[in-house]
Amino acid sequence: MRRLTIFLIIIFISGSISVLKGQADSASTNKEVEDIGMTQYKELLNSDMNKMLELWYVKREVANSRSVLSKLSDETIVDDGNMDSIYRQRLSKIPSVVQLGYNATVKNYINLYANNRKRSSSALLGLAQYYYPWMIEIFDKYGVPEELVYITIIESSLNPFAVSPAGATGIWQFMYTTGKMYGLEVNSFIDDRRDPVKATDAAARHLRDLYNMFNDWGLAISAYNCGAGNVRKAIYRSGGKQNFWEIRQYLPRETQNYFPAYIGAYYMMKYHSIHGITPAKITIPSNVDTVMVKKEVHFEQIAHVLDIPLEEIKTLNPQYKRSVIPAFDEPYPLKLRSNDVLRFIAMQDSIYKYEYDTYFAPLQMYVNAFTGKTVGDNSTTKKKYHTVRSGENLSKIANKYGLSLEELKKMNKLKSNYIKTGQKLLVGYTYTQPPASSQPAADKADENKDTNTDNSSQVTKPATSTETEAAYTIHTVAKGETLYQIATKYHTTVQKIAQINHLTNVNSLKVGQKLKIPR
């Protein structure tokens, strides 16, 4: 009996050891999976921060030797084992309606933002000074906690031009369907997901709706990343728990690290000065006004005539995908510096006419899809088709040709998304420039001789030397002068000077060049 008892005890101990070993192996496996997921997510965040550093207005500060960015160096802080209690204490002192938990994963993201990527965090702080004041006002309007604006740090690193591999776009990284649900327009020319103001308004409403579903901001933030459906599944699998940390293991891998990354970014925003990080002085024009544009216009037309940096126009108007304001049938807004708005209004006719066909002929297929109109009086168009291949769907085809799904369906009068292999779909139009021989005789004559040119560039007779002297002033181009500066000096327009002097490139003036200026 004694031997039997000893034998049973040995079996029990062996079994217990096996169970413990299995649990340890399982925990080790889960830890490895978590580490892999965290590594991939940190790489994704690093990529977003690098893209943010490539923004025109950020690069401009990096190039400035006085910029704080040029003085900062990214460095890895060696953990002496005492940081856990310090981080935990600092987080506990942050007043927030969001439960800011702390563990090893949170610590990793704190180190990422506060220690390992100081240059990126400095740029983020500089951008935050431009974006967050008015974002917080929008959040306050909808009763959403202001600290949730920090989601933009992990979504896009405050880059309105950010696009994820899955197609999420803008500072708030809206997917197409979610953006549409909250009123963000997306078509061939416009993507409201890239408009920081409209997208922030949509994000505030979306976060409010998610909180109303789960009654917990940690879960609402998680649902913003992976969708409400995945959070509901995680709650069900956890046995009905209603807290992020309790359902974390049941969420998609990226979302398991999303909320900890948010906490890391939140920590950096509050305690950056302790880590020696100062906001970079990034200058995005803030003294801006809006003018309603009544005719289609390309950013380069505006940039050339008003002598404004093209990148500045793009920065202030990121929602226009092709650098085109598509005011074909209705007016659209254009943001510029306040004094530039006044100049735009004064010179708008010259802007609209400046090399119109040069900019809009290549966009013919998009113009036709957008409005059904044709560019140019003498233009000819030809329909362009795509033959559906095996495995293709409407979304893939629309993306290939720069169209939205709705536009492609409208062009082909499709009532559903169903297509079949071999089917021909209209995907746009090609534009053919009119041949030189079809040019009006008056224009030909204008190209071959000096003439007395009025606003409509019509030619009646060759100008005599006396008429020329009476009609023009001769200006000698000085170093650093632009055509806009010359036009302003003589109270005329860039277009008139370019026409009279047969200039094909208004940016290629040479020092000493003689220009005729209309009196």
C-alpha distance (Angstrom), angle and dihedral (degrees) to the residues before:
residue distance angle dihedral
M1 . . .
R2 3.78 . .
R3 3.84 90.8 .
L4 3.81 90.8 50.4
T5 3.81 90.9 51.2
I6 3.81 91.8 50.2
F7 3.82 90.4 47.7
L8 3.84 91.8 51.9
I9 3.82 90.8 48.1
I10 3.82 90.6 52.5
I11 3.82 91.1 49.9
F12 3.84 90.9 49.0
I13 3.82 92.7 49.4
S14 3.82 91.7 47.2
G15 3.79 91.1 49.8
S16 3.79 92.2 48.4
I17 3.80 91.2 50.7
S18 3.82 90.1 50.9
V19 3.81 91.4 49.8
L20 3.79 91.8 48.2
K21 3.79 90.8 47.0
G22 3.81 90.1 49.7
Q23 3.80 90.9 50.0
A24 3.79 90.5 48.7
D25 3.80 91.4 49.1
S26 3.80 90.3 48.3
A27 3.81 91.7 48.8
S28 3.78 89.6 48.4
T29 3.80 90.6 50.5
N30 3.81 91.5 48.7
K31 3.81 89.7 48.7
E32 3.80 90.7 51.4
V33 3.82 91.0 49.2
E34 3.81 90.1 49.2
D35 3.81 92.0 48.2
I36 3.81 91.1 49.9
G37 3.80 91.0 48.6
M38 3.80 92.2 47.6
T39 3.81 92.0 48.2
Q40 3.80 91.6 51.9
Y41 3.79 92.1 46.8
K42 3.81 92.6 48.2
E43 3.80 88.6 51.5
L44 3.82 88.7 52.0
L45 3.80 91.0 51.1
N46 3.81 90.6 46.8
S47 3.80 89.2 52.5
D48 3.82 91.4 51.7
M49 3.80 91.4 49.1
N50 3.80 91.2 49.6
K51 3.81 90.6 51.6
M52 3.80 89.0 50.2
L53 3.83 89.7 55.0
E54 3.83 88.3 55.5
L55 3.82 93.2 60.4
W56 3.80 112.3 119.6
Y57 3.81 95.5 -119.6
V58 3.82 92.4 46.0
K59 3.82 94.2 47.4
R60 3.79 88.3 51.0
E61 3.81 89.3 60.0
V62 3.81 92.8 44.8
A63 3.82 88.2 55.3
N64 3.81 90.0 52.5
S65 3.80 107.6 92.0
R66 3.80 90.2 -150.6
S67 3.79 92.9 55.5
V68 3.78 117.4 115.2
L69 3.81 86.7 -130.9
S70 3.79 91.1 67.2
K71 3.80 91.1 54.7
L72 3.80 97.8 49.2
S73 3.78 122.9 86.7
D74 3.78 124.8 -165.9
E75 3.77 110.4 -121.7
T76 3.78 137.2 172.2
I77 3.80 113.6 -123.1
V78 3.80 114.8 -140.1
D79 3.80 108.1 -130.0
D80 3.78 111.0 -130.8
G81 3.79 91.8 -168.0
N82 3.80 95.7 -102.5
M83 3.81 98.4 89.5
D84 3.81 96.3 83.3
S85 3.80 94.3 70.4
I86 3.82 91.4 41.6
Y87 3.82 94.2 50.9
R88 3.78 91.6 44.0
Q89 3.80 91.7 51.2
R90 3.80 94.0 47.2
L91 3.81 92.3 50.0
S92 3.79 90.7 50.1
K93 3.81 89.8 57.3
I94 3.81 94.1 56.6
P95 3.83 109.3 100.5
S96 3.80 105.5 -135.4
V97 3.79 140.2 143.4
V98 3.82 86.6 -140.6
Q99 3.83 114.4 87.6
L100 3.82 103.8 -119.3
G101 3.79 104.4 -159.0
Y102 3.80 123.7 -175.1
N103 3.80 132.8 -141.0
A104 3.81 139.4 131.3
T105 3.82 92.2 -71.7
V106 3.81 92.7 53.0
K107 3.79 88.7 47.9
N108 3.81 90.4 55.1
Y109 3.79 91.8 54.4
I110 3.80 92.5 45.6
N111 3.80 87.8 54.9
L112 3.82 90.6 46.5
Y113 3.81 94.0 56.4
A114 3.82 101.8 29.1
N115 3.80 102.1 37.0
N116 3.81 115.8 10.7
R117 3.83 100.9 43.2
K118 3.79 104.6 34.1
R119 3.81 95.7 146.6
S120 3.81 91.5 52.7
S121 3.81 92.0 45.9
S122 3.80 90.5 49.7
A123 3.81 89.4 54.5
L124 3.82 90.7 46.2
L125 3.80 90.5 53.0
G126 3.80 89.7 50.4
L127 3.80 92.2 50.6
A128 3.81 90.0 45.5
Q129 3.80 89.9 61.7
Y130 3.80 88.2 60.9
Y131 3.83 100.2 39.0
Y132 3.81 108.7 30.8
P133 3.85 103.1 60.3
W134 3.82 93.4 62.7
M135 3.82 93.3 33.7
I136 3.81 89.3 57.4
E137 3.82 89.7 51.7
I138 3.81 89.9 55.1
F139 3.82 92.1 47.6
D140 3.81 90.3 49.0
K141 3.82 89.5 53.8
Y142 3.82 89.5 60.4
G143 3.80 96.9 38.4
V144 3.82 94.2 -111.6
P145 3.85 117.5 145.4
E146 3.79 109.9 -99.2
E147 3.83 93.2 -133.1
L148 3.81 89.5 69.3
V149 3.81 88.5 77.2
Y150 3.84 84.8 80.1
I151 3.80 87.2 74.9
T152 3.81 85.4 82.5
I153 3.82 89.3 67.6
I154 3.79 93.2 62.7
E155 3.80 94.4 34.2
S156 3.80 100.6 52.5
S157 3.82 111.1 -18.9
L158 3.82 85.0 -112.4
N159 3.80 92.9 -62.7
P160 3.85 111.5 143.8
F161 3.83 89.9 -165.2
A162 3.84 94.5 55.0
V163 3.81 116.4 128.9
S164 3.81 122.2 -176.7
P165 3.83 123.9 -143.9
A166 3.82 87.0 -105.2
G167 3.81 92.2 54.3
A168 3.81 99.6 -102.4
T169 3.81 106.3 151.4
G170 3.78 141.8 -160.7
I171 3.79 136.9 12.5
W172 3.82 90.3 -48.2
Q173 3.82 94.8 38.7
F174 3.80 97.6 -131.1
M175 3.78 118.5 -174.4
Y176 3.80 115.2 -131.9
T177 3.83 97.1 -104.4
T178 3.81 95.4 44.4
G179 3.80 91.0 47.7
K180 3.80 91.1 50.9
M181 3.79 89.8 49.5
Y182 3.82 89.3 58.6
G183 3.80 95.5 44.3
L184 3.81 101.3 -96.6
E185 3.81 109.6 149.4
V186 3.81 118.7 -137.4
N187 3.80 123.7 -178.6
S188 3.81 141.3 129.3
F189 3.81 93.6 -62.9
I190 3.80 107.0 21.6
D191 3.79 134.5 52.9
D192 3.80 111.3 177.6
R193 3.80 89.1 -171.7
R194 3.82 84.8 76.4
D195 3.81 92.2 52.3
P196 3.85 102.9 95.7
V197 3.82 94.4 -155.1
K198 3.81 97.7 47.4
A199 3.81 92.5 40.9
T200 3.82 92.1 49.8
D201 3.79 90.7 51.9
A202 3.81 89.4 50.7
A203 3.83 92.2 46.1
A204 3.81 92.0 52.0
R205 3.81 91.1 52.6
H206 3.81 91.6 44.8
L207 3.82 93.3 51.0
R208 3.80 90.7 46.6
D209 3.80 90.0 53.2
L210 3.82 91.9 48.3
Y211 3.80 91.6 50.7
N212 3.80 90.2 50.9
M213 3.82 87.3 55.5
F214 3.81 98.1 49.6
N215 3.83 105.3 18.4
D216 3.82 89.7 -139.7
W217 3.82 126.7 93.5
G218 3.80 93.5 -149.7
L219 3.81 89.9 57.5
A220 3.83 91.2 42.5
I221 3.82 90.1 54.2
S222 3.81 90.1 48.3
A223 3.81 91.2 48.8
Y224 3.81 89.2 51.7
N225 3.81 86.6 62.1
C226 3.80 103.7 39.9
G227 3.80 104.9 15.3
A228 3.80 133.1 -100.0
G229 3.82 91.9 -89.5
N230 3.81 93.7 61.7
V231 3.80 91.5 48.3
R232 3.81 90.8 50.9
K233 3.83 89.7 51.5
A234 3.80 90.7 50.2
I235 3.82 91.3 50.4
Y236 3.81 90.1 50.5
R237 3.82 93.3 48.1
S238 3.80 91.3 48.6
G239 3.77 91.1 56.6
G240 3.79 95.9 -102.7
K241 3.81 100.6 -48.8
Q242 3.82 113.9 163.0
N243 3.81 102.5 -158.3
F244 3.81 130.3 87.4
W245 3.80 95.0 -129.6
E246 3.81 91.5 51.0
I247 3.81 95.1 50.1
R248 3.81 97.5 33.2
Q249 3.81 96.7 105.4
Y250 3.81 90.7 55.7
L251 3.81 95.0 53.5
P252 3.84 125.0 91.1
R253 3.81 111.6 -80.2
E254 3.82 95.4 -109.4
T255 3.81 91.6 50.6
Q256 3.80 90.9 50.7
N257 3.81 86.2 66.4
Y258 3.81 97.8 33.6
F259 3.81 98.0 79.9
P260 3.85 93.2 42.8
A261 3.83 87.6 51.1
Y262 3.81 88.7 51.9
I263 3.81 89.8 53.1
G264 3.81 90.0 49.2
A265 3.81 90.8 52.3
Y266 3.83 90.9 45.5
Y267 3.82 90.0 52.5
M268 3.83 91.3 51.1
M269 3.81 91.9 50.9
K270 3.81 90.5 54.1
Y271 3.81 102.4 37.9
H272 3.82 104.9 27.4
S273 3.81 93.5 118.3
I274 3.81 91.0 58.9
H275 3.81 87.7 58.1
G276 3.80 92.8 48.9
I277 3.83 95.7 -106.0
T278 3.80 117.3 142.8
P279 3.82 124.1 -172.5
A280 3.80 111.0 -101.6
K281 3.80 114.1 -121.8
I282 3.78 96.1 -117.0
T283 3.79 110.9 175.6
I284 3.76 114.4 -147.2
P285 3.81 109.0 167.6
S286 3.80 106.9 -99.3
N287 3.82 100.6 170.9
V288 3.80 92.7 79.1
D289 3.80 136.9 143.2
T290 3.78 133.2 -165.9
V291 3.79 127.2 -123.0
M292 3.80 123.8 -171.7
V293 3.81 109.9 -123.8
K294 3.81 113.1 -144.6
K295 3.82 100.0 -171.2
E296 3.79 133.0 44.1
V297 3.79 111.6 -89.6
H298 3.81 137.9 173.2
F299 3.82 121.0 -131.9
E300 3.81 89.6 -124.5
Q301 3.81 90.9 58.2
I302 3.80 88.5 55.5
A303 3.80 93.0 43.5
H304 3.83 94.4 50.4
V305 3.80 98.6 45.2
L306 3.83 97.1 39.8
D307 3.82 93.8 35.2
I308 3.83 93.2 -127.7
P309 3.83 123.4 149.4
L310 3.81 107.7 -98.3
E311 3.81 91.4 -138.2
E312 3.80 90.7 57.3
I313 3.81 91.2 56.3
K314 3.83 90.1 48.7
T315 3.81 91.0 48.5
L316 3.79 92.9 53.4
N317 3.83 93.7 42.9
P318 3.84 107.1 35.6
Q319 3.81 94.4 152.8
Y320 3.83 92.9 76.0
K321 3.82 103.9 88.9
R322 3.81 99.5 -167.0
S323 3.81 97.9 34.4
V324 3.81 86.3 -104.1
I325 3.79 128.2 121.5
P326 3.84 101.5 -146.3
A327 3.81 99.1 -149.4
F328 3.81 92.0 152.4
D329 3.81 96.5 129.6
E330 3.80 105.3 4.3
P331 3.83 137.8 22.6
Y332 3.82 121.2 -90.5
P333 3.82 129.6 -163.9
L334 3.80 124.6 -103.0
K335 3.79 121.8 -169.1
L336 3.80 119.6 -151.1
R337 3.78 137.0 150.8
S338 3.80 109.2 -71.2
N339 3.81 95.5 -107.6
D340 3.83 90.5 46.0
V341 3.80 90.2 54.7
L342 3.81 89.3 58.9
R343 3.80 90.9 49.0
F344 3.81 90.9 48.0
I345 3.80 91.0 54.2
A346 3.81 91.4 48.5
M347 3.83 94.4 47.6
Q348 3.79 102.5 30.3
D349 3.82 95.3 118.4
S350 3.80 90.6 55.3
I351 3.80 90.4 46.6
Y352 3.81 94.2 51.3
K353 3.82 92.9 48.5
Y354 3.79 97.5 43.1
E355 3.85 106.9 117.3
Y356 3.81 89.8 -36.2
D357 3.82 97.7 170.3
T358 3.80 92.0 45.2
Y359 3.79 90.5 62.6
F360 3.79 102.3 32.9
A361 3.79 103.4 39.0
P362 3.83 92.9 73.7
L363 3.81 88.7 49.9
Q364 3.80 94.7 53.6
M365 3.80 95.5 113.8
Y366 3.79 91.3 52.8
V367 3.80 93.5 44.4
N368 3.80 91.0 52.7
A369 3.79 92.8 46.7
F370 3.79 90.1 48.4
T371 3.80 100.1 44.4
G372 3.81 110.6 1.4
K373 3.80 88.6 -119.9
T374 3.80 129.7 125.8
V375 3.79 124.5 -129.6
G376 3.82 118.8 -123.3
D377 3.79 131.5 12.4
N378 3.84 94.7 -108.3
S379 3.80 97.0 36.9
T380 3.79 124.8 124.7
T381 3.78 123.5 -155.2
K382 3.76 135.7 -160.3
K383 3.77 126.2 -163.0
K384 3.78 116.7 -114.2
Y385 3.83 119.9 -147.7
H386 3.79 136.2 -167.6
T387 3.80 123.0 -152.1
V388 3.81 111.4 -140.9
R389 3.79 114.0 -119.3
S390 3.78 128.9 -156.5
G391 3.81 111.3 -77.5
E392 3.81 95.7 18.2
N393 3.79 122.9 124.9
L394 3.80 133.1 -169.5
S395 3.81 94.4 -98.9
K396 3.79 92.5 54.0
I397 3.80 92.3 48.1
A398 3.81 92.7 46.3
N399 3.82 91.2 51.9
K400 3.81 91.0 48.8
Y401 3.80 91.9 58.6
G402 3.81 97.9 36.4
L403 3.80 95.1 -108.2
S404 3.77 131.6 128.9
L405 3.80 118.8 -117.6
E406 3.81 91.2 -111.5
E407 3.81 92.6 51.4
L408 3.80 92.7 50.8
K409 3.81 91.4 49.8
K410 3.81 91.4 46.8
M411 3.82 92.8 50.3
N412 3.81 90.8 52.2
K413 3.83 96.7 36.2
L414 3.82 91.2 -122.1
K415 3.79 117.2 167.4
S416 3.82 94.7 -168.6
N417 3.80 139.3 24.0
Y418 3.81 92.0 -106.6
I419 3.82 115.9 122.0
K420 3.79 132.3 158.6
T421 3.79 135.5 -142.4
G422 3.81 112.4 -85.4
Q423 3.79 94.1 23.0
K424 3.83 114.8 137.7
L425 3.78 116.5 -132.3
L426 3.79 127.4 -168.5
V427 3.80 106.1 -124.4
G428 3.82 103.1 169.1
Y429 3.75 147.4 -56.3
T430 3.78 134.3 -81.1
Y431 3.78 119.0 -137.5
T432 3.80 125.5 -139.8
Q433 3.81 120.4 -157.3
P434 3.84 113.5 -129.9
P435 3.82 111.1 -101.8
A436 3.80 118.3 -103.7
S437 3.82 90.7 -113.1
S438 3.81 90.7 63.5
Q439 3.79 91.9 59.2
P440 3.81 113.2 119.2
A441 3.82 113.9 -98.5
A442 3.78 91.9 -121.7
D443 3.84 90.4 57.0
K444 3.83 90.7 49.4
A445 3.77 90.9 51.5
D446 3.79 89.7 48.5
E447 3.80 90.2 56.3
N448 3.82 94.7 52.4
K449 3.79 104.5 47.2
D450 3.77 144.0 29.3
T451 3.78 108.5 -98.0
N452 3.73 142.4 177.7
T453 3.83 99.4 -103.1
D454 3.75 125.6 -162.1
N455 3.86 126.6 -170.5
S456 3.81 93.1 -75.5
S457 3.84 93.9 48.8
Q458 3.84 91.1 -126.7
V459 3.82 116.6 158.3
T460 3.79 122.9 -144.7
K461 3.83 104.3 160.6
P462 3.78 141.1 -16.5
A463 3.77 112.2 -80.5
T464 3.80 118.7 -115.7
S465 3.79 120.4 -132.8
T466 3.80 90.0 -107.1
E467 3.82 91.6 51.8
T468 3.80 90.5 46.8
E469 3.78 92.6 52.4
A470 3.77 90.1 48.7
A471 3.80 95.0 47.0
Y472 3.80 101.2 43.0
T473 3.75 144.1 45.7
I474 3.80 116.2 -150.9
H475 3.81 114.5 -131.0
T476 3.81 124.1 -168.4
V477 3.82 112.1 -145.0
A478 3.80 112.7 -119.7
K479 3.79 126.5 -154.5
G480 3.81 113.2 -74.4
E481 3.80 95.4 10.7
T482 3.79 120.8 139.5
L483 3.77 127.6 -156.5
Y484 3.81 90.1 -113.6
Q485 3.82 91.4 55.4
I486 3.81 90.4 49.5
A487 3.83 92.0 47.6
T488 3.79 91.0 49.8
K489 3.80 91.8 49.0
Y490 3.81 91.8 55.6
H491 3.83 95.8 37.1
T492 3.80 93.9 -117.2
T493 3.82 135.8 107.2
V494 3.78 135.0 -92.3
Q495 3.79 89.4 -123.9
K496 3.83 94.2 57.0
I497 3.80 93.2 49.2
A498 3.81 91.1 47.0
Q499 3.83 91.9 49.9
I500 3.80 95.8 47.4
N501 3.80 93.2 47.1
H502 3.83 95.6 39.1
L503 3.83 91.6 -123.7
T504 3.79 113.3 176.1
N505 3.80 94.3 -178.8
V506 3.79 116.5 37.1
N507 3.80 91.4 -168.5
S508 3.81 96.6 60.0
L509 3.80 101.7 76.2
K510 3.80 116.5 148.6
V511 3.79 127.9 -146.0
G512 3.81 108.5 -100.6
Q513 3.81 93.9 20.9
K514 3.83 113.9 145.6
L515 3.80 116.5 -130.5
K516 3.78 129.6 -172.4
I517 3.80 110.8 -130.9
P518 3.83 119.1 -165.7
R519 3.80 112.0 -120.5
